[in-house]
């Protein structure tokens, strides 16, 4: 199987995570500045890592409604669909950043130490949720 890439789209930084080839575990990969150079970098990662699918985190409100952040994520996913040779899907990312912050804090990291990796860990959590769903659904 080919790996799956996870993306946590942010205002300033975007976190990237990747699965192992068995699609069991998600691993933090890198943080990219949210800029026009982001799509070419993602295209490069997809090519270098032979990625089969890209999962973009879709921020929903707690009641499930879509807000402005979800609209940006949907627009970004649509842009990636036009640029990438693989499938691009969205995945509910409610509370992924908060969970990433909590996990890093519980590992003993101080807030100022996590700035460079928080987005990667959020992407990892988004991707892990997606992988768990795939594995439980038998896809």
C-alpha positions in Angstrom: 0.0 0.0 0.0 1.1 3.5 -0.6 1.1 6.1 2.3 -1.5 8.7 3.1 -0.6 12.4 3.8 -2.5 14.4 6.4 -2.7 18.2 6.4 -3.7 20.6 9.2 -4.2 23.9 7.4 -3.4 26.9 9.5 -3.4 30.7 9.2 0.4 31.0 9.5 1.7 27.4 9.4 0.4 24.2 8.0 1.3 20.9 9.5 2.0 17.8 7.5 1.9 14.1 8.6 2.4 10.9 6.8 1.3 7.3 7.4 3.4 4.3 7.3 3.0 2.0 4.2 0.6 -0.3 6.1 -1.6 2.7 7.0 -1.6 1.9 10.6 0.3 4.8 12.1 0.6 8.5 11.3 3.9 10.3 11.9 4.6 14.1 12.0 6.5 15.1 8.8 7.0 18.8 8.6 5.6 22.3 9.0 5.2 24.5 6.0 4.6 28.2 6.1 1.1 29.0 4.8 2.0 30.7 1.6 1.8 30.3 -2.2 4.8 28.0 -2.0 2.8 25.6 0.1 1.1 23.8 -2.8 4.3 23.1 -4.8 5.9 21.7 -1.6 2.9 19.4 -1.0 3.1 18.3 -4.7 6.8 17.6 -4.2 6.1 15.5 -1.0 3.3 13.6 -2.8 5.7 12.7 -5.6 8.7 11.9 -3.4 6.7 9.7 -1.0 4.5 8.1 -3.6 1.4 9.3 -1.7 -1.9 7.7 -2.7 -4.3 10.0 -0.9 -4.2 13.4 0.9 -6.4 14.1 3.9 -7.2 17.8 4.6 -8.5 18.5 8.1 -11.9 20.1 8.0 -12.6 22.2 11.1 -16.2 22.0 12.2 -18.0 23.7 15.1 -18.9 21.4 18.0 -22.4 21.1 16.7 -21.1 19.9 13.4 -21.8 23.0 11.4 -19.2 24.4 8.9 -17.8 27.8 9.5 -15.2 30.1 7.8 -12.3 27.8 8.7 -14.1 24.9 7.0 -14.8 27.0 3.9 -11.0 27.7 3.7 -10.2 24.0 4.1 -12.7 23.0 1.4 -11.3 25.7 -1.0 -7.8 24.4 -0.3 -8.8 20.8 -0.8 -10.4 21.8 -4.1 -7.1 23.6 -5.1 -5.1 20.5 -4.3 -7.5 18.3 -6.3 -6.5 20.4 -9.4 -2.8 20.2 -8.6 -2.2 16.6 -7.4 -2.2 13.3 -9.1 -3.9 11.6 -6.2 -7.2 11.6 -4.4 -7.8 14.5 -1.9 -10.4 14.1 0.8 -11.5 16.2 3.9 -11.8 14.8 7.4 -13.4 16.2 10.5 -10.7 17.7 12.7 -12.6 19.0 15.6 -10.3 19.6 18.6 -7.2 18.3 16.9 -5.1 21.3 17.8 -6.3 21.3 21.3 -5.6 17.5 21.6 -2.1 18.1 20.1 -1.4 20.9 22.6 -2.5 18.6 25.5 -0.4 15.7 24.2 2.7 17.8 23.9 2.1 19.4 27.3 1.6 16.0 28.9 4.9 14.9 27.3 6.6 17.7 29.3 7.0 20.2 26.5 6.5 23.9 27.3 4.3 26.0 25.0 7.3 27.9 23.5 9.0 24.6 22.7 6.0 23.3 20.7 5.6 26.2 18.3 7.4 24.5 15.5 5.8 21.1 15.9 2.2 21.7 17.1 0.9 21.9 13.6 2.6 18.6 12.6 1.2 16.9 15.7 -2.3 18.2 14.8 -1.9 16.8 11.3 -0.8 13.5 12.8 -3.9 13.4 14.9 -6.2 14.2 12.0 -4.5 11.5 9.9 -4.5 9.0 12.7 -8.3 9.4 13.1 -8.7 8.9 9.4 -6.5 5.8 9.4 -8.3 4.3 12.4 -11.6 4.8 10.5 -10.2 3.1 7.4 -8.8 0.2 9.4 -12.1 -0.3 11.3 -14.2 0.0 8.2 -12.1 -2.6 6.3 -11.1 -0.3 3.4 
